[in-house]
Amino acid sequence: MAIYEKYIGGRSRDSFSSYEELHATYKVSCSDTFNFAYDVLDVLGETKPDKLALVWLSETKEKKTFTFSEMSKASNKAANYFKSLGIRKGDRVLLVLRRSYYFWICLMGLHKIGAIAVQATDMLTKKDYIYRCNEGKIKCAIVTDHGDSTSHFDEGLSEYKTVEMRCVIGHKQVDGWIDFEAGYEAASDEWTRPTGDEDVCADDILMMCFSSGTTGFPKMITHDHRYPLGHIMTGVFWHRVVDGGLHFTVSDTGWMKSIWGKMYGQWFGETAILVYDFDRFNAPDILSVLESEKVTTFCVPPTMYRMLLLEDVSKYDLSSIKHCCTAGEALNPDIFNQWLKYTGLKIYEGFGQSETPVCISTLYPWMEPIPGAIGLPTPGYDMQIIDDNGEPCTRGETGEICIKATRSTKPYGLINQYNWSDEDTDHAYRGGYYHTGDTAYQDELGYFRYVGRNDDVIKSSGYRIGPFEIESVLLEHPAVLETAVTGVPDPLRGFNVKATIVLREGFTPSDELTKELQNFVKKNTAPYKYPRIVEYVNELPKTFSGKIRRVAIREKDCK
């Protein structure tokens, strides 16, 4: 029996005969003391000690592997070392570790203690660290020595209110910083699960992250120890990981996408995780790694699929890959069709947030992926599209994607709290729903089709226009590399549709090209959606995690 089966009633994923049966009967349960590090990692370390858990690859292709037994012992060493530093249950520890295998070791060690792991990217600067450390009440920071990470952190030293210690991971010795690796190596790999008040309950906070929001300060999002169970659906059912295989999600550990694709769901499915510690995304290099490491399941955002498809994919042997997924932004049909053409693999889309596991998806083999559709509600989640009055929308009507839930009756994996604030959390959980802030509509088959963030929807001449559909059409034109569609205030229409475009090499801006692009949109979607304004730029504004910041374009246009 695979370990995930214990938590879904003893059933394997292949025992479900249809999506309808899966949706009707899928149920997750656990004890009140569930802790992933003990109840999954340590159990696999004992029962399947030699099974591969993690493959780490440096940029120079140095390789290091960990079995489940080795990872279990490594997490014991981390727990012992954390305890020697004075880290206790409930303490908040910042992890800025890029793609170091120490992220997995530290995370599991913190889970065993009951300390709260806080992810962050190494691209942060002084003001970012000050905000995160003070708002998050960080006690200890563990930071990579890569680049200027430690110096940026040190620039805020005089303003941190709760930071007591700084640990560095890497080969550099940094003044004032504790050498984490030396302390870790000296620690014992024997660890006994605490009892009494020091033991961890499933209701305790497991981890915290800061959203990569498009405006304002990022929100703090907390998840409890039941959160990993929500990712059984992510890793086992949606990613369709192969028992004994190798899963590759391209993501830095500073983002929740890494938790989606490089942690809980994959280990529930007993597949190994590939961690490639590259510095910059390079499409030929990624394709060569897929080939050389014989990756079996693969997930990247649509933008990265597009970058891969700019290469001659046919030059690489990708026959080891059995299943491909995408999330993070809506999938353009052109990308789907090109990837299928060159690899024979369909891309199974999914939708979720830092606040959730996958909650809308296409699930093999019960559902056929439809280009441009994100899928159907994921089993375990009651998904609705709600109008401005809190009522369910009719088919074809755009509304907000909501999850039927309250704070006390939420499905496993859904956010525990925003900003440690009841007021902020209650605003998200209102009217019997958790409000995602994303909009969509259902097509005639019931599939959800993504429209955009609430703030991104353009209201023009009485129409509600989502940017994604126009962007998808523009991306099919050979001149367009990237695009963002926004609304520009207009006294007559309310808003005009605007397309901000990055052109492919070999194309230059011109009135003739603008007219051609406008006519291309009119021909391939409803004519009222065409961009009346077109601006050509060298690059689009993006968040740290690579999402296009339409809000930055809107703000510039309103000045």
Buried (B, 14 or more C-beta within 10 A) or exposed (E): EEBBBBBBEEBEBEEBEEBEEBBEEBEBEBEEBBBBBBBBBBBBBEEBEEBBBBBBBBEEEEEEEBBBBBBBBBBBBBBBBBBEBEBEBEBBBBBBBBBBBBBBBBBBBBBBBBBBBBBBBBBBEBEBBBBBBBBBBBBBBBBBBBEEBBEBBBBBBEBBEEBEBBBBBBEEEBEEBBBBBEBBEEBEBEBEBBEEEEBBEBEBBBBBBBBBBBEEBBBBBBBBBBBBBBBBBBBBBBBBBBEEBBBBBBBBBBBBBBBBBBBBBBBBBBBBBBBBBBEEBBBEBBBBBBBEBBBBBBBBBBBBBBBBBEBEBEEBEBEBBBBBBBBBBBBBBBBBBBBBEBBEBBBBBBBBBBBBBBBBBBBBEBBEBBBBBBBBBBBBBEBBBBEEEBEEBEEEEBBBBBBBBEBEEBBBBBBBBBBBEEEEBEEBBEEEBBBBBBBBBBBEEEBBBBBBBBBBBBEBEEBBBBBBBBBBBBBBBEBBBBBBBBBBEBEEBBBBBBBBBBBEEEBEBEEEBBEEBBEBBBEBBEEEBBBBBBBBBEEBBBBBBBBBBBBBBBEEBEE
